[in-house]
Amino acid sequence: MLLRAILCLLLLVRVTASTNGESTHDLLSLGDTALTMGHSNEAVQYYEQGLERIHNDNDNDPTVNLLTELSLYTNLATAYSAMGQDHDAIAAYEKTLVAYKGSRNEIVDTAVKLQADEICAQAAFFLGMVYQDLGKPKDAAEAYQKAHELDPWHWASMANYGAVLNDEQQYQKAVTAYNTAYDILMNPEHKPTDPPAEPRFILSQLQYRIGLCISQDLEQTCVLEDDPEKTVSCQQLATHAFSLAVEYDADNESAKHMLATLTADATVDRASNSYVKSLFDDYAANFEHSLVQELGYTGYERLRRGFDKALGNVSQVPVFAKVVDAGCGTGLVGEQFRNVSQYLIGVDLSQAILSQAVKARPGLYNETVKGDVTQVFRDYKPIDLIIAADSYIYFGDLVPLFESMREGLQNGGYAAFTLENSNAENEKLLAESTPDWRWQLTASGRFAHRQEYVLAVAQAHDFQLVHYEKLNDFRFEKGVGVRGHIFVLQKTESREDQQRICK
């Protein structure tokens, strides 16, 4: 997750030494130095020696001992975390909070009490990140809330709390958490804890995520937090959030794409590569489970069955020398076509998703390529077969795509792919208002295409239709089946080639 990657910074908590705590403070400083140099094992030894010395020495100032103890436990946990010992890290962070809870009321000095609060807020924040990495959202949420309770200006704890709520589909609560982080960073009268070096990038991400949460159900009305009596369109609020995200960071391609989706920007003819890459980088680990198990996706299987129909039946499908799986994801469709592929190439914009494909289906692809399919088609020509299940839906204007397929495929080569169609109600409205519509950027952020438009572009680029079928209910979103198409095309000789042969 992008926001978490930005926030996961190593923070060492240091304490001002007193004469009474000099020896333990020296061990704390030595541990901190070792940790910053990447010597985690050495740091652990220093921190454990410091804790042992504190627990065996009852003569020193208990106030100084408490601050040093909190720092030693917190940084010990950070060292464990750096070593990948997450459960040891959790135990050490928890000991920080237990020691704090047992002794805080004994502290008389306000400045010292505030310092103890800050140390423990950081411990709770880091504890939340460890729990989040271990897939324990409830524990992570409680830790982030504790961090914010201890330090109301800890913006990062609220940002990460929002991410946990979003992952748990608690979108309204996530919006509140994201807004809290945003308000902390925008407050002109108080400096936030650990402010980001470039706040505009964080502000852009926060607004983008607010927009995503709001846009989960645009048919509802939204209530303003500062004016509960007033209701507004959720689409209006989501549009405002995406607009702010772009205003803070003009290079936030994901926000620009979603903004275009909500405003039906006819100038958008393709999802940007950075948007698609970011989408599948974030989605990589859970991509296949979500697509197949949660959304009931069957397009990859039905594409192969449609291809078999196009060529007669399974027994008549030849083996193709070079096959390119365009937008291969984790290899769902590639696996369907492996038995008719002598050399199978998986192509995707996301290296994370390619790594998942290799992990999930070792040996499936003879080669994987990270890149834009339109360029790969040209680089790997001549190609015998191009397959694309649910990947051309990020193109609106199909002309550049067909130009690259025509250049990459050899004469007689095939292209088999799926596209989405608009829902039945919207298709009827478009037929009445814009009968020659070509594509539409839908609320999902994907493109829907009109069948007649696809066939017109195919014909203009020397492709003949071999097989077409409707692809209804090939995935489900919010319980509603998505409509689509299957196209199997064959590249014919161009007029220029025919004229050249005649001469």
Sequence and secondary structure as in RCSB ss.txt:
>XXXX:A:sequence
MLLRAILCLLLLVRVTASTNGESTHDLLSLGDTALTMGHSNEAVQYYEQGLERIHNDNDNDPTVNLLTELSLYTN
LATAYSAMGQDHDAIAAYEKTLVAYKGSRNEIVDTAVKLQADEICAQAAFFLGMVYQDLGKPKDAAEAYQKAHEL
DPWHWASMANYGAVLNDEQQYQKAVTAYNTAYDILMNPEHKPTDPPAEPRFILSQLQYRIGLCISQDLEQTCVLE
DDPEKTVSCQQLATHAFSLAVEYDADNESAKHMLATLTADATVDRASNSYVKSLFDDYAANFEHSLVQELGYTGY
ERLRRGFDKALGNVSQVPVFAKVVDAGCGTGLVGEQFRNVSQYLIGVDLSQAILSQAVKARPGLYNETVKGDVTQ
VFRDYKPIDLIIAADSYIYFGDLVPLFESMREGLQNGGYAAFTLENSNAENEKLLAESTPDWRWQLTASGRFAHR
QEYVLAVAQAHDFQLVHYEKLNDFRFEKGVGVRGHIFVLQKTESREDQQRICK
>XXXX:A:secstr
 HHHHHH           GGGHHHHHHHHHHHHHHHTT HHHHHHHHHHHHHHHHH  SS HHHHHHHHHHHHHH
HHHHHHHTT HHHHHHHHHHHHHHHHHHGGG   HHHHHHHHHHHHHHHHHHHHHHHHTT HHHHHHHHHHHHHH
 TT HHHHHHHHHHHHHTT HHHHHHHHHHHHHHHH TTS  SS  SSHHHHHHHHHHHHHHHHGGGTTSEEEET
TEEEEEEEHHHHHHHHHHHHHHH TT HHHHHHHHHHHT TT  B  HHHHHHHHHHHGGGHHIIIIIIT   HH
HHHHHHHHHHTSSGGG   EEEEEEET TTSHHHHHHGGGEEEEEEEES HHHHHHHHHHSTTS SEEEES HHH
HHHHT SEEEEEESS GGGBSS HHHHHHHHHHEEEEEEEEEEEE   HHHHHHHHHH TT  EEE TTSSEEE 
HHHHHHHHHHTTEEEEEEEE TTSSEETTEE  EEEEEEEE   HHHHHHHH 
